[in-house]
Every structure is written in structure tokens, then in C-alpha cells.
């Protein structure tokens, strides 16, 4: 009987800690956001490994903040043009997403879940409602978020000078990956 009570106590306490740890964040270096633009003259690729991501499992809320200037290119001149001419990072330094996972998910069970997230994406001073497909995988205390989606450049008033129109695709492929851990106060 004493063993059964001990086991029940352990299960209750472990479930309590799962309930308590409802906020998850990505630690430094645990995110990877990249974009790819295929163009006739030269493909454009960049990677950003420093997004801020917060996920609240009790409400299925997901928020991200991405510093545009942290996108790194293989070509320094391309990076300069991206920041100064297209994204105007001094005026619009961040991309922000605030949304919610649409599907019911049991956040206490390990496994992969195909999900859609609907919310507002603010980029280059324009806010649009978007729905993004992805996967949410729970493994132990971690969640992994993965998604691939497209952004139409003109939807966010990103102007491409006429002499470069053939160099930049109208639609950019975006890949997002993040590993989230329970939030711990410092």
C-alpha cells in the first residue's frame, strides 16, 4: 500500500510540474529562420539564429520577435542592400508574429502534431492575418516547432527597384525551426 501511495504521489507531482511549466521559450541559438529567393541572376539566401519565441501551452498562444538586422548573407553587399534598400531596418527593425495553434493538442504527450497557427504577422510596417502550417513535436520537456511557408514581397510593401526586379522573386520561401524549453526565471 505504501508503494502505491508513493507512486501516486510521484505521478501527481510530475503532472503538477507539467501544468506549472506552461510557458516555453527558445534559448539562445535554439532558433533558425531562413529565407530563400530563387532568381535568374543569383539566388538570395539568409539565416537568422536569434529570434525570441514564447509558447504558452495552456492557451496555445505563440509569439515571435525577429530582429531583421540579424539575417546573415554569404555576400556582405547583399546584406547591406537587404537592410538599407529593401527592409529599411532602421525604420522597421523587427518582424513580429502573434498567433494561436488552431488544433487541439495534448501537450502532455510526446509525439509529432501537424498544426496550423493563425495570427498577425507584422513585417516592414504592414500587419496581415496569416495561417501557417507546421509541426509541433513534444519530446520530454521540449517542444520543437517546424514550418515552411511563403511570403509575397508586395504584401508587405517591400519595394524592389526596377533595375533589380529580375533579381528578386515575388515570393520568398521561409523556413522556421525552434526548440523550446520550459521557461525558468533567472
SVG drawing of the C-alpha trace seen along z (x, -y; Angstrom):
<svg xmlns="http://www.w3.org/2000/svg" viewBox="-9 -55 40 57">
<polyline fill="none" stroke="black" stroke-width="0.4" points="0.0,0.0 2.8,-2.4 4.4,-1.7 1.1,-2.5 0.8,-5.8 4.4,-6.7 3.8,-6.0 0.5,-8.0 2.4,-10.9 5.1,-10.9 2.6,-10.9 0.6,-13.8 3.7,-15.8 5.1,-15.2 1.7,-16.2 1.7,-19.3 5.1,-20.3 3.9,-19.8 0.9,-22.1 3.1,-24.6 5.6,-24.7 3.1,-26.1 5.3,-28.7 8.1,-27.7 10.9,-29.8 13.7,-29.3 17.1,-29.7 19.9,-31.5 20.8,-29.7 17.8,-27.4 16.0,-29.1 16.8,-29.0 14.9,-31.2 16.0,-31.2 14.6,-32.6 15.3,-31.7 14.5,-33.7 15.2,-32.0 16.1,-34.4 17.6,-34.2 20.8,-36.0 21.5,-35.0 19.6,-33.1 19.3,-35.0 19.6,-33.2 19.9,-34.4 19.8,-32.9 18.8,-34.3 19.6,-32.3 18.4,-34.8 14.6,-35.0 12.7,-35.4 9.9,-32.8 7.3,-32.3 4.7,-29.5 2.0,-29.2 0.6,-25.6 -2.3,-26.4 -3.8,-28.8 -1.9,-27.6 -0.6,-31.2 2.6,-31.6 4.6,-34.8 7.8,-35.6 10.0,-38.6 12.7,-38.6 15.4,-41.2 15.6,-41.8 19.2,-43.0 20.3,-39.6 19.7,-37.9 23.2,-36.9 24.0,-36.5 27.0,-34.9 27.6,-38.3 28.1,-41.4 26.9,-43.8 23.7,-41.7 23.2,-42.0 23.7,-45.8 21.2,-46.2 18.7,-44.0 18.9,-46.1 19.1,-49.5 17.1,-49.4 14.5,-46.7 13.7,-46.0 14.7,-49.5 15.7,-48.1 16.3,-51.4 12.6,-52.2 11.3,-48.6 13.8,-46.7 11.6,-43.7 9.2,-41.2 6.6,-40.2 4.1,-37.3 1.3,-36.8 -0.9,-33.8 -2.6,-30.7 -2.4,-27.0 -5.8,-26.0 -5.9,-22.3 -6.5,-20.7 -3.2,-19.1 -2.4,-17.1 0.7,-19.0 1.5,-16.3 2.1,-13.5 5.3,-13.0 4.9,-12.9 4.5,-14.9 1.4,-17.0 0.6,-18.6 -0.7,-22.1 -1.8,-25.3 -1.2,-28.6 -3.3,-31.7 -2.3,-35.1 -1.0,-38.5 2.4,-38.9 3.9,-42.4 6.7,-42.9 8.0,-46.1 5.3,-48.2 2.4,-46.1 0.3,-43.7 -1.5,-40.8 -3.6,-37.9 -1.9,-34.7 -2.3,-30.9 0.9,-28.9 1.2,-25.1 3.8,-23.3 4.6,-20.6 4.8,-20.8 6.8,-17.9 7.0,-17.2 9.9,-15.2 10.3,-15.1 10.1,-18.7 11.0,-20.2 8.8,-21.3 10.2,-21.6 8.4,-23.9 9.0,-23.5 7.4,-25.3 7.9,-26.1 5.8,-28.9 5.9,-31.6 5.7,-35.4 4.7,-37.6 7.1,-40.6 4.5,-43.0 2.0,-42.1 4.4,-43.8 5.1,-46.9 8.7,-45.8 9.7,-47.8 12.2,-46.4 13.9,-48.9 13.0,-48.4 16.6,-47.6 16.6,-44.6 13.1,-43.3 14.5,-40.2 17.0,-39.6 14.4,-39.1 11.5,-36.6 8.0,-37.9 7.5,-35.2 10.1,-34.2 10.4,-30.8 10.7,-30.9 11.8,-28.0 11.4,-28.2 12.7,-25.8 12.9,-26.3 13.5,-24.2 11.5,-25.4 12.2,-24.6 10.1,-25.4 10.6,-29.0 12.8,-29.4 13.1,-32.7 16.6,-33.8"/>
</svg>
